[in-house]
Amino acid sequence: MTQTAGAGPSRSSFLGEVKEAVTPRATLLVLGVIVLQLLFIASYVGALHHPKLRDAPFGVVAPPAVAERAVTRLERLPGSPLDPRAVADEATARGQITDREIDGALIVNPAGGGDTLLVASGGGTVLATTLESLISRLEEAEGRTVRTVDVAPASRQDFDGLSSFYVVVGWCVGGYLCASILAISAGARPADPRRAAIRIGAMALVSLVGGLGGAVIVGPVLGALPGSVAALWGLGALVTFAVGVATLALQGLFGIVGIGLAILLVVIAGNPSAGGAFPLPMLPPFWAAIGPALPPGAGTWTARSIAYFEGNAVLGPLLVLSAWALAGIVVTMLSAVAYRGRHGAEPPARAP
């Protein structure tokens, strides 16, 4: 009886500490983590569990009558794996592949039974092999043979053409982690515009260093990606900065919850839709649609263009990344102005 009575206050004290620790704010944050966890599973599994070729831009080179029949046949394939169009000649087809206007092309030889398939494994090895498998089956069904030519081959050190994706993911991680560390160490919201500018400046410095480091690692150190180290450095700096200041902006608007929103945009929505593991024509429509508008997708496309396609077709993705960076700067500064207006001119005494 004495032991039971003695245990009472201890148990009561423990329950009191638990109730004090589990505040409504903490409960909401934990629930938010659970939601992010489930969204992560749904996004990655939803995007990647069943890759299927859909509307891949594809050229057909043949005499006009033959090309028309071939295009019609390819358009009628079940599931619409290809978006075929007639192309004038082989040189034009190669040029369009290099310009990233089409993913492959079939060069039909009307005088014989052997045709040529042009692919570009630098744009994603799995896409090239899928096109090869599809066209080989179609050619075999017609009693014809096909020879595959890789117009823009991936580096032998770039397994499945994934290095572009991985380096961009690393740059994105550096961006939102740096912004998150600033929030954890000095408060999610900068106290005034001056301190917001300091955070943006710190983010720019980290971006320059991280961009250079990533470009050197995947280029000269590992030999995973060919192409200009300077161009990859610029891309890495822009990707890191865009993600970093976007995270700062979300923190300025929503406080610590902004970190979770950044993870939602970049990791949960951005990574599976980036065209890394499976290029855009192999992703479900939703992910294929959002991927180019998010930093991982814009960065991955640009990195592949720098490495394998002579830097072609990068204006759109670079504008996307620049828009994220500019929006992040503007929102971060405006939220700092609004925060100071709500809390007075005297900022709290802590680091930026």
ZABANU-574386 format. One record per residue (C-alpha): x, y, z; residue number from 1; chain; residue in one letter. Coordinates in Angstrom, 3 decimals, m for minus. Layout:
REM ZABANU-574386
(nugu (X; Y; Z); NUM; 'A'; 'A')
...
//
This chain:
REM ZABANU-574386
(nugu (0.000; 0.000; 0.000); 1; 'A'; 'M')
(nugu (2.819; 2.351; 0.864); 2; 'A'; 'T')
(nugu (4.541; 1.634; m2.462); 3; 'A'; 'Q')
(nugu (1.332; 2.212; m4.386); 4; 'A'; 'T')
(nugu (0.730; 5.495; m2.618); 5; 'A'; 'A')
(nugu (4.319; 6.528; m3.257); 6; 'A'; 'G')
(nugu (4.009; 5.685; m6.977); 7; 'A'; 'A')
(nugu (0.958; 7.899; m7.372); 8; 'A'; 'G')
(nugu (2.698; 11.284; m7.419); 9; 'A'; 'P')
(nugu (5.422; 9.927; m9.714); 10; 'A'; 'S')
(nugu (2.867; 8.691; m12.240); 11; 'A'; 'R')
(nugu (0.897; 11.894; m11.991); 12; 'A'; 'S')
(nugu (4.058; 13.905; m12.541); 13; 'A'; 'S')
(nugu (4.940; 11.801; m15.594); 14; 'A'; 'F')
(nugu (1.502; 12.256; m17.125); 15; 'A'; 'L')
(nugu (1.716; 15.955; m16.470); 16; 'A'; 'G')
(nugu (5.040; 16.166; m18.298); 17; 'A'; 'E')
(nugu (3.598; 14.232; m21.225); 18; 'A'; 'V')
(nugu (0.611; 16.572; m21.447); 19; 'A'; 'K')
(nugu (2.919; 19.563; m21.290); 20; 'A'; 'E')
(nugu (5.145; 18.184; m24.051); 21; 'A'; 'A')
(nugu (2.292; 17.205; m26.399); 22; 'A'; 'V')
(nugu (1.076; 20.695; m27.185); 23; 'A'; 'T')
(nugu (m1.426; 21.386; m29.960); 24; 'A'; 'P')
(nugu (1.403; 22.824; m32.077); 25; 'A'; 'R')
(nugu (3.554; 19.727; m31.599); 26; 'A'; 'A')
(nugu (0.578; 17.520; m32.433); 27; 'A'; 'T')
(nugu (m0.051; 19.401; m35.666); 28; 'A'; 'L')
(nugu (3.620; 19.173; m36.649); 29; 'A'; 'L')
(nugu (3.640; 15.419; m36.032); 30; 'A'; 'V')
(nugu (0.467; 15.025; m38.078); 31; 'A'; 'L')
(nugu (2.128; 17.060; m40.824); 32; 'A'; 'G')
(nugu (5.085; 14.671; m40.817); 33; 'A'; 'V')
(nugu (2.735; 11.713; m41.176); 34; 'A'; 'I')
(nugu (1.004; 13.410; m44.094); 35; 'A'; 'V')
(nugu (4.369; 14.075; m45.773); 36; 'A'; 'L')
(nugu (5.350; 10.456; m45.205); 37; 'A'; 'Q')
(nugu (2.210; 9.154; m46.893); 38; 'A'; 'L')
(nugu (2.495; 11.660; m49.738); 39; 'A'; 'L')
(nugu (6.108; 10.559; m50.270); 40; 'A'; 'F')
(nugu (5.001; 6.938; m50.646); 41; 'A'; 'I')
(nugu (2.058; 7.842; m52.879); 42; 'A'; 'A')
(nugu (4.137; 10.109; m55.125); 43; 'A'; 'S')
(nugu (7.135; 7.836; m55.645); 44; 'A'; 'Y')
(nugu (5.161; 4.623; m56.023); 45; 'A'; 'V')
(nugu (2.497; 6.342; m58.114); 46; 'A'; 'G')
(nugu (5.048; 7.804; m60.506); 47; 'A'; 'A')
(nugu (7.485; 4.911; m60.761); 48; 'A'; 'L')
(nugu (5.692; 1.625; m60.079); 49; 'A'; 'H')
(nugu (4.477; 1.032; m63.637); 50; 'A'; 'H')
(nugu (6.470; 2.952; m66.284); 51; 'A'; 'P')
(nugu (4.699; 3.042; m69.605); 52; 'A'; 'K')
(nugu (5.724; 4.806; m72.793); 53; 'A'; 'L')
(nugu (3.257; 7.566; m73.688); 54; 'A'; 'R')
(nugu (3.344; 9.969; m76.647); 55; 'A'; 'D')
(nugu (7.122; 9.953; m77.075); 56; 'A'; 'A')
(nugu (7.988; 12.358; m79.932); 57; 'A'; 'P')
(nugu (9.217; 10.113; m82.751); 58; 'A'; 'F')
(nugu (10.299; 10.758; m86.321); 59; 'A'; 'G')
(nugu (9.818; 8.650; m89.456); 60; 'A'; 'V')
(nugu (12.094; 9.117; m92.455); 61; 'A'; 'V')
(nugu (10.775; 7.533; m95.655); 62; 'A'; 'A')
(nugu (9.356; 8.437; m99.074); 63; 'A'; 'P')
(nugu (6.110; 10.403; m98.592); 64; 'A'; 'P')
(nugu (3.659; 7.557; m99.250); 65; 'A'; 'A')
(nugu (5.604; 5.108; m97.078); 66; 'A'; 'V')
(nugu (6.060; 7.696; m94.317); 67; 'A'; 'A')
(nugu (2.333; 8.466; m94.249); 68; 'A'; 'E')
(nugu (1.439; 4.797; m93.824); 69; 'A'; 'R')
(nugu (4.111; 4.314; m91.149); 70; 'A'; 'A')
(nugu (2.999; 7.375; m89.177); 71; 'A'; 'V')
(nugu (m0.642; 6.245; m89.327); 72; 'A'; 'T')
(nugu (0.311; 2.788; m88.109); 73; 'A'; 'R')
(nugu (2.380; 4.158; m85.235); 74; 'A'; 'L')
(nugu (m0.400; 6.567; m84.242); 75; 'A'; 'E')
(nugu (m2.812; 3.638; m83.912); 76; 'A'; 'R')
(nugu (m0.633; 1.574; m81.567); 77; 'A'; 'L')
(nugu (m2.503; 0.578; m78.374); 78; 'A'; 'P')
(nugu (m1.832; 2.936; m75.486); 79; 'A'; 'G')
(nugu (m0.422; 5.640; m77.786); 80; 'A'; 'S')
(nugu (3.261; 5.015; m76.938); 81; 'A'; 'P')
(nugu (4.498; 7.289; m79.735); 82; 'A'; 'L')
(nugu (3.733; 10.728; m81.106); 83; 'A'; 'D')
(nugu (5.016; 10.118; m84.649); 84; 'A'; 'P')
(nugu (5.667; 12.664; m87.355); 85; 'A'; 'R')
(nugu (7.276; 12.523; m90.813); 86; 'A'; 'A')
(nugu (10.812; 13.926; m91.037); 87; 'A'; 'V')
(nugu (12.458; 14.970; m94.292); 88; 'A'; 'A')
(nugu (15.702; 12.988; m94.088); 89; 'A'; 'D')
(nugu (18.160; 11.290; m91.752); 90; 'A'; 'E')
(nugu (20.214; 14.440; m91.204); 91; 'A'; 'A')
(nugu (17.100; 16.315; m90.118); 92; 'A'; 'T')
(nugu (16.125; 13.475; m87.800); 93; 'A'; 'A')
(nugu (19.559; 13.462; m86.194); 94; 'A'; 'R')
(nugu (19.370; 17.231; m85.796); 95; 'A'; 'G')
(nugu (15.958; 17.066; m84.144); 96; 'A'; 'Q')
(nugu (17.183; 14.407; m81.714); 97; 'A'; 'I')
(nugu (20.215; 16.555; m80.851); 98; 'A'; 'T')
(nugu (17.895; 19.551; m80.420); 99; 'A'; 'D')
(nugu (15.703; 17.369; m78.152); 100; 'A'; 'R')
(nugu (12.635; 17.855; m80.324); 101; 'A'; 'E')
(nugu (12.161; 14.086; m80.773); 102; 'A'; 'I')
(nugu (13.333; 11.090; m78.740); 103; 'A'; 'D')
(nugu (14.063; 8.800; m81.667); 104; 'A'; 'G')
(nugu (13.482; 8.177; m85.368); 105; 'A'; 'A')
(nugu (13.006; 5.267; m87.744); 106; 'A'; 'L')
(nugu (14.845; 5.485; m91.070); 107; 'A'; 'I')
(nugu (12.913; 3.274; m93.463); 108; 'A'; 'V')
(nugu (14.761; 1.679; m96.379); 109; 'A'; 'N')
(nugu (12.060; 1.087; m99.010); 110; 'A'; 'P')
(nugu (14.477; m0.786; m101.274); 111; 'A'; 'A')
(nugu (15.360; m3.458; m98.717); 112; 'A'; 'G')
(nugu (14.223; m5.223; m95.576); 113; 'A'; 'G')
(nugu (16.530; m3.495; m93.105); 114; 'A'; 'G')
(nugu (15.747; m0.183; m91.415); 115; 'A'; 'D')
(nugu (17.651; 2.013; m88.951); 116; 'A'; 'T')
(nugu (16.452; 3.230; m85.545); 117; 'A'; 'L')
(nugu (18.015; 6.382; m84.111); 118; 'A'; 'L')
(nugu (17.933; 6.803; m80.320); 119; 'A'; 'V')
(nugu (19.709; 8.934; m77.704); 120; 'A'; 'A')
(nugu (20.612; 7.113; m74.506); 121; 'A'; 'S')
(nugu (21.999; 10.362; m73.100); 122; 'A'; 'G')
(nugu (18.393; 11.434; m72.630); 123; 'A'; 'G')
(nugu (17.729; 8.326; m70.526); 124; 'A'; 'G')
(nugu (18.935; 4.807; m71.208); 125; 'A'; 'T')
(nugu (15.615; 3.240; m70.249); 126; 'A'; 'V')
(nugu (13.812; 5.390; m72.833); 127; 'A'; 'L')
(nugu (16.254; 4.389; m75.560); 128; 'A'; 'A')
(nugu (15.972; 0.680; m74.758); 129; 'A'; 'T')
(nugu (12.175; 0.897; m74.585); 130; 'A'; 'T')
(nugu (12.022; 2.494; m78.021); 131; 'A'; 'L')
(nugu (14.390; m0.151; m79.354); 132; 'A'; 'E')
(nugu (12.257; m2.960; m77.949); 133; 'A'; 'S')
(nugu (9.023; m1.476; m79.304); 134; 'A'; 'L')
(nugu (10.315; m0.817; m82.820); 135; 'A'; 'I')
(nugu (12.079; m4.194; m82.994); 136; 'A'; 'S')
(nugu (8.790; m5.983; m82.284); 137; 'A'; 'R')
(nugu (6.954; m3.939; m84.901); 138; 'A'; 'L')
(nugu (9.649; m4.525; m87.505); 139; 'A'; 'E')
(nugu (9.778; m8.236; m86.753); 140; 'A'; 'E')
(nugu (6.015; m8.480; m87.201); 141; 'A'; 'A')
(nugu (6.463; m7.118; m90.737); 142; 'A'; 'E')
(nugu (9.368; m9.419; m91.524); 143; 'A'; 'G')
(nugu (11.901; m6.598; m91.417); 144; 'A'; 'R')
(nugu (15.082; m6.063; m89.411); 145; 'A'; 'T')
(nugu (16.243; m2.929; m87.611); 146; 'A'; 'V')
(nugu (19.684; m1.632; m86.683); 147; 'A'; 'R')
(nugu (19.941; 0.730; m83.719); 148; 'A'; 'T')
(nugu (22.238; 3.761; m83.793); 149; 'A'; 'V')
(nugu (22.782; 5.813; m80.634); 150; 'A'; 'D')
(nugu (23.022; 9.438; m81.747); 151; 'A'; 'V')
(nugu (23.832; 10.829; m78.269); 152; 'A'; 'A')
(nugu (25.163; 7.923; m76.185); 153; 'A'; 'P')
(nugu (25.355; 8.121; m72.419); 154; 'A'; 'A')
(nugu (28.808; 7.934; m70.865); 155; 'A'; 'S')
(nugu (29.978; 4.459; m69.853); 156; 'A'; 'R')
(nugu (30.481; 5.917; m66.367); 157; 'A'; 'Q')
(nugu (26.865; 7.171; m66.318); 158; 'A'; 'D')
(nugu (24.830; 4.056; m65.521); 159; 'A'; 'F')
(nugu (21.342; 4.265; m67.046); 160; 'A'; 'D')
(nugu (21.945; 7.982; m67.646); 161; 'A'; 'G')
(nugu (21.110; 8.746; m64.009); 162; 'A'; 'L')
(nugu (24.087; 10.901; m63.037); 163; 'A'; 'S')
(nugu (22.386; 14.099; m64.239); 164; 'A'; 'S')
(nugu (19.446; 13.378; m61.970); 165; 'A'; 'F')
(nugu (21.565; 12.467; m58.971); 166; 'A'; 'Y')
(nugu (23.725; 15.576; m59.120); 167; 'A'; 'V')
(nugu (20.631; 17.788; m59.423); 168; 'A'; 'V')
(nugu (19.059; 16.034; m56.426); 169; 'A'; 'V')
(nugu (22.250; 16.768; m54.489); 170; 'A'; 'G')
(nugu (22.085; 20.442; m55.429); 171; 'A'; 'W')
(nugu (18.409; 20.598; m54.403); 172; 'A'; 'C')
(nugu (19.182; 18.961; m51.060); 173; 'A'; 'V')
(nugu (21.915; 21.526; m50.425); 174; 'A'; 'G')
(nugu (19.461; 24.329; m51.148); 175; 'A'; 'G')
(nugu (16.669; 23.384; m48.799); 176; 'A'; 'Y')
(nugu (18.991; 22.061; m46.081); 177; 'A'; 'L')
(nugu (20.919; 25.327; m45.940); 178; 'A'; 'C')
(nugu (17.697; 27.327; m45.697); 179; 'A'; 'A')
(nugu (16.399; 24.925; m43.058); 180; 'A'; 'S')
(nugu (19.571; 25.269; m40.971); 181; 'A'; 'I')
(nugu (19.182; 29.054; m41.056); 182; 'A'; 'L')
(nugu (15.618; 28.634; m39.809); 183; 'A'; 'A')
(nugu (16.579; 26.233; m37.025); 184; 'A'; 'I')
(nugu (19.536; 28.302; m35.826); 185; 'A'; 'S')
(nugu (18.131; 31.806; m36.177); 186; 'A'; 'A')
(nugu (14.339; 31.537; m36.447); 187; 'A'; 'G')
(nugu (12.177; 30.568; m39.392); 188; 'A'; 'A')
(nugu (11.344; 34.185; m40.219); 189; 'A'; 'R')
(nugu (14.091; 36.813; m40.591); 190; 'A'; 'P')
(nugu (13.494; 39.707; m38.204); 191; 'A'; 'A')
(nugu (13.797; 42.443; m40.838); 192; 'A'; 'D')
(nugu (14.706; 43.010; m44.498); 193; 'A'; 'P')
(nugu (18.402; 43.462; m43.708); 194; 'A'; 'R')
(nugu (18.606; 40.037; m42.115); 195; 'A'; 'R')
(nugu (16.557; 38.560; m44.936); 196; 'A'; 'A')
(nugu (19.113; 39.981; m47.375); 197; 'A'; 'A')
(nugu (21.916; 38.423; m45.313); 198; 'A'; 'I')
(nugu (20.226; 35.015; m45.572); 199; 'A'; 'R')
(nugu (19.831; 35.419; m49.336); 200; 'A'; 'I')
(nugu (23.495; 36.389; m49.609); 201; 'A'; 'G')
(nugu (24.536; 33.359; m47.560); 202; 'A'; 'A')
(nugu (22.397; 31.195; m49.819); 203; 'A'; 'M')
(nugu (24.139; 32.639; m52.895); 204; 'A'; 'A')
(nugu (27.575; 31.851; m51.462); 205; 'A'; 'L')
(nugu (26.579; 28.287; m50.578); 206; 'A'; 'V')
(nugu (25.133; 27.876; m54.085); 207; 'A'; 'S')
(nugu (28.353; 28.943; m55.786); 208; 'A'; 'L')
(nugu (30.458; 26.579; m53.685); 209; 'A'; 'V')
(nugu (28.025; 23.664; m53.923); 210; 'A'; 'G')
(nugu (27.505; 24.149; m57.647); 211; 'A'; 'G')
(nugu (31.231; 24.055; m58.327); 212; 'A'; 'L')
(nugu (31.768; 21.051; m56.063); 213; 'A'; 'G')
(nugu (29.024; 19.035; m57.726); 214; 'A'; 'G')
(nugu (30.256; 19.881; m61.238); 215; 'A'; 'A')
(nugu (33.814; 18.863; m60.392); 216; 'A'; 'V')
(nugu (32.725; 15.602; m58.735); 217; 'A'; 'I')
(nugu (30.540; 14.370; m61.619); 218; 'A'; 'V')
(nugu (32.964; 15.675; m64.227); 219; 'A'; 'G')
(nugu (36.727; 15.515; m63.676); 220; 'A'; 'P')
(nugu (36.667; 13.412; m60.490); 221; 'A'; 'V')
(nugu (34.273; 10.587; m61.414); 222; 'A'; 'L')
(nugu (33.960; 11.093; m65.164); 223; 'A'; 'G')
(nugu (30.218; 10.436; m64.898); 224; 'A'; 'A')
(nugu (29.142; 13.371; m67.058); 225; 'A'; 'L')
(nugu (30.875; 14.868; m70.087); 226; 'A'; 'P')
(nugu (30.240; 18.454; m71.048); 227; 'A'; 'G')
(nugu (31.396; 21.820; m69.778); 228; 'A'; 'S')
(nugu (32.318; 21.975; m66.092); 229; 'A'; 'V')
(nugu (31.661; 25.717; m66.160); 230; 'A'; 'A')
(nugu (28.154; 25.177; m67.560); 231; 'A'; 'A')
(nugu (27.404; 22.511; m64.960); 232; 'A'; 'L')
(nugu (28.759; 24.835; m62.257); 233; 'A'; 'W')
(nugu (26.397; 27.579; m63.365); 234; 'A'; 'G')
(nugu (23.499; 25.159; m63.438); 235; 'A'; 'L')
(nugu (24.348; 23.784; m59.997); 236; 'A'; 'G')
(nugu (24.573; 27.269; m58.506); 237; 'A'; 'A')
(nugu (21.207; 28.215; m60.016); 238; 'A'; 'L')
(nugu (19.458; 25.009; m58.886); 239; 'A'; 'V')
(nugu (20.814; 25.290; m55.333); 240; 'A'; 'T')
(nugu (19.978; 28.975; m55.084); 241; 'A'; 'F')
(nugu (16.477; 28.585; m56.560); 242; 'A'; 'A')
(nugu (15.574; 25.814; m54.121); 243; 'A'; 'V')
(nugu (17.236; 27.599; m51.210); 244; 'A'; 'G')
(nugu (15.519; 30.971; m51.619); 245; 'A'; 'V')
(nugu (12.211; 29.246; m52.385); 246; 'A'; 'A')
(nugu (12.560; 27.499; m49.021); 247; 'A'; 'T')
(nugu (13.410; 30.828; m47.353); 248; 'A'; 'L')
(nugu (10.276; 32.305; m48.909); 249; 'A'; 'A')
(nugu (8.067; 29.479; m47.653); 250; 'A'; 'L')
(nugu (9.583; 29.850; m44.173); 251; 'A'; 'Q')
(nugu (8.923; 33.573; m44.290); 252; 'A'; 'G')
(nugu (5.282; 32.945; m45.109); 253; 'A'; 'L')
(nugu (4.536; 29.900; m42.961); 254; 'A'; 'F')
(nugu (7.305; 29.691; m40.356); 255; 'A'; 'G')
(nugu (8.830; 26.310; m39.597); 256; 'A'; 'I')
(nugu (6.028; 24.654; m41.598); 257; 'A'; 'V')
(nugu (7.670; 26.151; m44.673); 258; 'A'; 'G')
(nugu (10.414; 23.520; m44.430); 259; 'A'; 'I')
(nugu (7.782; 20.805; m44.824); 260; 'A'; 'G')
(nugu (6.248; 22.622; m47.776); 261; 'A'; 'L')
(nugu (9.673; 22.851; m49.434); 262; 'A'; 'A')
(nugu (10.115; 19.102; m48.973); 263; 'A'; 'I')
(nugu (6.646; 18.598; m50.454); 264; 'A'; 'L')
(nugu (7.504; 20.595; m53.577); 265; 'A'; 'L')
(nugu (11.091; 19.505; m54.148); 266; 'A'; 'V')
(nugu (11.349; 15.973; m52.756); 267; 'A'; 'V')
(nugu (7.832; 14.563; m52.857); 268; 'A'; 'I')
(nugu (6.531; 16.199; m56.049); 269; 'A'; 'A')
(nugu (9.762; 17.196; m57.764); 270; 'A'; 'G')
(nugu (12.055; 14.173; m57.598); 271; 'A'; 'N')
(nugu (9.761; 11.424; m58.979); 272; 'A'; 'P')
(nugu (8.552; 13.762; m61.742); 273; 'A'; 'S')
(nugu (12.043; 14.951; m62.726); 274; 'A'; 'A')
(nugu (12.537; 12.386; m65.491); 275; 'A'; 'G')
(nugu (15.489; 10.813; m63.724); 276; 'A'; 'G')
(nugu (14.715; 7.142; m63.221); 277; 'A'; 'A')
(nugu (12.194; 7.272; m66.069); 278; 'A'; 'F')
(nugu (12.202; 10.115; m68.628); 279; 'A'; 'P')
(nugu (9.041; 12.170; m69.033); 280; 'A'; 'L')
(nugu (7.434; 10.058; m71.822); 281; 'A'; 'P')
(nugu (7.453; 7.074; m69.425); 282; 'A'; 'M')
(nugu (5.803; 8.842; m66.473); 283; 'A'; 'L')
(nugu (2.054; 8.984; m65.741); 284; 'A'; 'P')
(nugu (0.411; 12.151; m67.143); 285; 'A'; 'P')
(nugu (0.226; 14.060; m63.837); 286; 'A'; 'F')
(nugu (3.926; 13.646; m63.035); 287; 'A'; 'W')
(nugu (4.968; 14.262; m66.645); 288; 'A'; 'A')
(nugu (2.999; 17.530; m66.555); 289; 'A'; 'A')
(nugu (4.381; 18.944; m63.291); 290; 'A'; 'I')
(nugu (7.990; 17.765; m63.667); 291; 'A'; 'G')
(nugu (9.273; 20.464; m66.059); 292; 'A'; 'P')
(nugu (7.849; 23.225; m63.813); 293; 'A'; 'A')
(nugu (9.735; 22.116; m60.676); 294; 'A'; 'L')
(nugu (13.465; 22.608; m59.956); 295; 'A'; 'P')
(nugu (14.487; 18.900; m60.049); 296; 'A'; 'P')
(nugu (12.879; 18.393; m63.456); 297; 'A'; 'G')
(nugu (14.193; 21.629; m64.955); 298; 'A'; 'A')
(nugu (17.651; 20.897; m63.556); 299; 'A'; 'G')
(nugu (17.773; 17.286; m64.768); 300; 'A'; 'T')
(nugu (16.730; 18.235; m68.295); 301; 'A'; 'W')
(nugu (19.361; 20.989; m68.426); 302; 'A'; 'T')
(nugu (22.136; 18.776; m67.029); 303; 'A'; 'A')
(nugu (21.453; 16.146; m69.692); 304; 'A'; 'R')
(nugu (21.406; 18.798; m72.397); 305; 'A'; 'S')
(nugu (24.780; 20.127; m71.249); 306; 'A'; 'I')
(nugu (26.286; 16.649; m71.030); 307; 'A'; 'A')
(nugu (24.921; 15.013; m74.190); 308; 'A'; 'Y')
(nugu (23.023; 17.425; m76.436); 309; 'A'; 'F')
(nugu (25.463; 20.304; m76.991); 310; 'A'; 'E')
(nugu (23.578; 22.512; m74.548); 311; 'A'; 'G')
(nugu (20.438; 22.578; m76.704); 312; 'A'; 'N')
(nugu (16.859; 23.158; m75.499); 313; 'A'; 'A')
(nugu (17.806; 24.705; m72.147); 314; 'A'; 'V')
(nugu (16.150; 28.132; m72.365); 315; 'A'; 'L')
(nugu (12.798; 26.973; m70.989); 316; 'A'; 'G')
(nugu (14.210; 25.033; m68.014); 317; 'A'; 'P')
(nugu (16.621; 27.858; m67.154); 318; 'A'; 'L')
(nugu (13.717; 30.311; m67.172); 319; 'A'; 'L')
(nugu (11.835; 27.981; m64.800); 320; 'A'; 'V')
(nugu (14.772; 27.898; m62.374); 321; 'A'; 'L')
(nugu (15.242; 31.668; m62.657); 322; 'A'; 'S')
(nugu (11.550; 32.215; m61.927); 323; 'A'; 'A')
(nugu (11.833; 30.115; m58.751); 324; 'A'; 'W')
(nugu (14.909; 32.098; m57.709); 325; 'A'; 'A')
(nugu (13.340; 35.505; m58.404); 326; 'A'; 'L')
(nugu (10.062; 34.594; m56.717); 327; 'A'; 'A')
(nugu (11.986; 33.287; m53.706); 328; 'A'; 'G')
(nugu (13.942; 36.541; m53.337); 329; 'A'; 'I')
(nugu (10.861; 38.758; m53.687); 330; 'A'; 'V')
(nugu (8.682; 36.756; m51.293); 331; 'A'; 'V')
(nugu (11.482; 36.441; m48.722); 332; 'A'; 'T')
(nugu (12.039; 40.199; m48.679); 333; 'A'; 'M')
(nugu (8.332; 41.070; m48.631); 334; 'A'; 'L')
(nugu (7.617; 38.612; m45.815); 335; 'A'; 'S')
(nugu (10.475; 40.161; m43.795); 336; 'A'; 'A')
(nugu (8.971; 43.623; m44.308); 337; 'A'; 'V')
(nugu (5.568; 42.341; m43.213); 338; 'A'; 'A')
(nugu (7.075; 40.549; m40.184); 339; 'A'; 'Y')
(nugu (8.835; 43.706; m39.001); 340; 'A'; 'R')
(nugu (5.651; 45.703; m39.523); 341; 'A'; 'G')
(nugu (3.732; 43.300; m37.269); 342; 'A'; 'R')
(nugu (6.391; 43.062; m34.558); 343; 'A'; 'H')
(nugu (7.790; 46.579; m34.461); 344; 'A'; 'G')
(nugu (11.061; 48.128; m35.518); 345; 'A'; 'A')
(nugu (13.217; 46.533; m32.819); 346; 'A'; 'E')
(nugu (14.322; 43.082; m33.961); 347; 'A'; 'P')
(nugu (15.041; 40.301; m31.534); 348; 'A'; 'P')
(nugu (18.676; 39.988; m30.435); 349; 'A'; 'A')
(nugu (19.831; 36.907; m32.311); 350; 'A'; 'R')
(nugu (21.811; 35.967; m35.378); 351; 'A'; 'A')
(nugu (20.404; 36.469; m38.884); 352; 'A'; 'P')
//
